[in-house]
């Protein structure tokens, strides 16, 4: 069964508390009032398309930061695997573990049959409102990776 409906633009983004680098907990609400948040859902660490997508996010990281946003990657992999994957790819943004799949389900991107998320990007503004979402129609197609440029445009429109 493919993903179910998640939050719509204009709704409050679902809160989460996920393990990140070193097992430290990261929550969406810790950025409220301070930073916009870009959530990059990727299916699986060390997979080919994800290994293409995440470095392109890293290449744009300074642009996201200059626009007042923090980037968080999210997958169903353990925080240990995500930490190794981030190190392998040379990523400076944290990869968070949605091991229980609750966050992927809350955002409507969990593929229940396969047990991992779709490829998607969400932007949550400083107030906790979902302002942008792009869920790939074909998570395994490198040509269907959500556009970083469109995400940056959405963030810049918030100023």
Secondary structure by P-SEA (a helix, b strand, c coil): cccccccccccccccccccccccbbbbcccccccbbbbbbbbcccccaaaaacaaaaaaaaaaaaaabbbbbbbccccaaaaaaaaaaacccbbbbbcccaaaaaaaccccccccccccbbbbbcccccccbbbbbcccccccccccaaaaaaaaaaac
